[in-house]
Amino acid sequence: MAAVIPPWGGEFAIEVLGRLDFDRLREASPKWFSGCSDLSTIQVPLLLRAGWASLHGPNLMQLWDPALDWQLDRATLSQFLA
């Protein structure tokens, strides 16, 4: 499974949002986007404009958190249940 997992929250996510090329992101193979805090600013536009799914969950620096494994297991399983 491919994923984009930023290292920490997105304090400047609103400033990055206007710089994202959603046409190119839509053309790329979809990936999961995992993050929390201000990164939720990016999650909805990624879904609506590029078709990427997201998890409101741990950032890269929190990967030792077992909650991420649980979420990714459920996200992978959901692909087969749909």
C-alpha positions as CSV (number, residue, x, y, z in Angstrom):
1,M,0.0,0.0,0.0
2,A,1.3,3.5,-0.9
3,A,0.9,6.3,1.6
4,V,1.9,9.9,2.2
5,I,2.6,10.4,6.0
6,P,3.9,13.8,6.9
7,P,6.4,13.9,9.8
8,W,4.3,16.1,12.0
9,G,1.2,18.3,12.1
10,G,0.5,20.9,9.4
11,E,0.9,24.2,11.0
12,F,1.3,25.8,7.6
13,A,-1.0,23.5,5.7
14,I,-3.3,26.3,4.7
15,E,-0.3,28.0,3.0
16,V,0.6,24.8,1.1
17,L,-2.9,24.1,0.0
18,G,-2.9,26.8,-2.8
19,R,0.4,25.4,-4.1
20,L,-0.8,21.8,-4.6
21,D,-1.4,20.8,-8.2
22,F,-4.6,18.7,-7.9
23,D,-4.6,17.8,-11.6
24,R,-1.3,16.1,-11.3
25,L,-2.2,14.5,-8.0
26,R,-5.4,13.1,-9.7
27,E,-3.3,11.7,-12.5
28,A,-0.9,9.9,-10.1
29,S,-2.0,6.6,-8.6
30,P,-4.0,7.3,-5.5
31,K,-2.3,7.0,-2.2
32,W,-3.4,7.1,1.4
33,F,-2.7,10.3,3.3
34,S,-2.4,10.0,7.1
35,G,-2.1,12.9,9.5
36,C,-3.8,14.9,12.1
37,S,-4.0,18.4,13.5
38,D,-3.9,21.1,10.8
39,L,-3.3,18.4,8.1
40,S,-7.1,18.0,8.0
41,T,-6.9,21.2,6.0
42,I,-5.4,19.1,3.2
43,Q,-7.4,15.9,3.6
44,V,-10.8,17.0,2.3
45,P,-9.4,18.7,-0.9
46,L,-7.2,15.7,-1.6
47,L,-10.3,13.5,-1.5
48,L,-12.7,15.8,-3.4
49,R,-10.2,17.1,-6.0
50,A,-7.7,14.2,-6.4
51,G,-9.6,11.1,-5.2
52,W,-7.1,10.3,-2.5
53,A,-8.4,8.6,0.7
54,S,-7.1,9.8,4.1
55,L,-6.9,8.7,7.7
56,H,-7.1,11.2,10.5
57,G,-4.4,9.5,12.5
58,P,-0.8,9.6,13.5
59,N,1.9,11.5,11.7
60,L,5.3,9.9,10.7
61,M,6.9,10.8,14.0
62,Q,4.2,8.8,15.8
63,L,4.6,5.6,13.8
64,W,5.4,3.6,16.9
65,D,1.8,4.2,18.0
66,P,-0.1,0.9,17.5
67,A,-3.2,2.9,16.5
68,L,-1.7,3.5,13.1
69,D,-1.2,-0.2,12.5
70,W,-4.8,-0.8,13.5
71,Q,-6.1,2.0,11.1
72,L,-3.9,0.8,8.2
73,D,-5.1,-2.8,8.7
74,R,-8.7,-1.6,8.5
75,A,-8.1,0.6,5.5
76,T,-6.4,-2.2,3.6
77,L,-9.2,-4.6,4.5
78,S,-11.9,-2.1,3.4
79,Q,-10.5,-2.3,-0.1
80,F,-11.6,-5.9,-0.3
81,L,-15.0,-5.4,1.3
82,A,-16.2,-2.7,-1.1
